[in-house]
Amino acid sequence: MTKLQSDDHIEEELSFEVAIGKLEETVRALEAGELSLDDAIAKFQLGMQLVRICRDRLQVAEHKVEKVLATEQGIEINPFAVDTRGMDVND
């Protein structure tokens, strides 16, 4: 997985666990209300990137679970394929 480039910028992707942790830190910083307007906007943008990453990871996990459940129930579904970032390429 790619790492954080700095506290305010994400290169591309993180694991779900790292992204959710960073999102929680970002929310706490925003809720504290001690940031300047520019810093708050930067943190908000970072938070939105982290939300996207978390949502993407959860969607991939959901597809994997659906495939396992369908296989167990004898339902044939399209093969699950992922790209280099771990994203479902069938979507």
C-alpha positions as CSV (number, residue, x, y, z in Angstrom):
1,M,0.0,0.0,0.0
2,T,1.1,3.6,-0.6
3,K,1.9,5.7,2.4
4,L,0.9,9.2,3.4
5,Q,3.1,11.8,1.7
6,S,2.5,14.3,4.4
7,D,-0.2,15.0,7.0
8,D,-2.2,16.9,4.4
9,H,-1.8,14.9,1.2
10,I,-2.4,11.3,0.3
11,E,-0.4,9.9,-2.6
12,E,-3.0,7.4,-3.7
13,E,-4.2,4.7,-1.4
14,L,-3.9,3.3,2.1
15,S,-5.2,0.2,3.8
16,F,-8.7,0.6,5.2
17,E,-7.4,0.5,8.8
18,V,-4.8,3.2,8.2
19,A,-7.3,5.4,6.3
20,I,-10.0,5.1,8.9
21,G,-7.5,6.0,11.6
22,K,-6.3,9.0,9.7
23,L,-10.0,10.0,9.1
24,E,-10.7,9.8,12.8
25,E,-7.7,12.0,13.5
26,T,-8.8,14.5,10.9
27,V,-12.4,14.6,12.4
28,R,-11.0,15.2,15.9
29,A,-8.8,18.1,14.6
30,L,-11.8,19.7,12.8
31,E,-14.1,19.2,15.8
32,A,-11.6,20.9,18.1
33,G,-12.2,24.1,16.3
34,E,-8.7,25.4,16.7
35,L,-7.6,25.4,13.1
36,S,-7.4,28.4,10.9
37,L,-9.8,28.6,8.0
38,D,-7.2,27.5,5.5
39,D,-6.0,24.6,7.7
40,A,-9.6,23.6,8.3
41,I,-10.3,23.5,4.6
42,A,-7.1,21.5,3.9
43,K,-8.2,19.0,6.7
44,F,-11.7,18.8,5.2
45,Q,-10.2,18.0,1.8
46,L,-8.0,15.3,3.4
47,G,-11.0,13.9,5.1
48,M,-12.9,13.6,1.9
49,Q,-10.0,11.8,0.3
50,L,-10.0,9.4,3.2
51,V,-13.7,8.8,3.1
52,R,-13.3,7.9,-0.6
53,I,-10.6,5.4,0.2
54,C,-12.6,3.9,3.0
55,R,-15.7,3.6,0.9
56,D,-13.7,2.0,-2.0
57,R,-12.1,-0.6,0.4
58,L,-15.5,-1.4,1.9
59,Q,-17.1,-1.9,-1.6
60,V,-14.3,-4.3,-2.5
61,A,-14.8,-6.2,0.7
62,E,-18.6,-6.3,0.1
63,H,-18.1,-7.8,-3.4
64,K,-15.8,-10.4,-2.0
65,V,-18.3,-11.4,0.7
66,E,-21.1,-11.5,-1.9
67,K,-19.0,-13.8,-4.0
68,V,-18.3,-16.1,-1.1
69,L,-22.0,-16.2,-0.1
70,A,-23.1,-16.8,-3.7
71,T,-20.5,-19.7,-4.1
72,E,-21.8,-21.3,-0.9
73,Q,-25.4,-21.0,-2.1
74,G,-24.5,-22.5,-5.5
75,I,-25.2,-19.3,-7.4
76,E,-22.9,-18.6,-10.3
77,I,-21.7,-15.0,-10.6
78,N,-19.1,-13.2,-12.7
79,P,-15.5,-13.7,-11.8
80,F,-14.2,-11.2,-9.3
81,A,-11.3,-9.2,-10.8
82,V,-9.3,-6.5,-9.2
83,D,-6.9,-3.9,-10.6
84,T,-3.5,-3.1,-9.1
85,R,-5.1,-1.0,-6.4
86,G,-7.3,-3.9,-5.3
87,M,-10.4,-2.3,-6.9
88,D,-13.1,-4.4,-8.6
89,V,-12.7,-4.0,-12.4
90,N,-16.2,-5.3,-13.0
91,D,-17.9,-2.2,-11.7
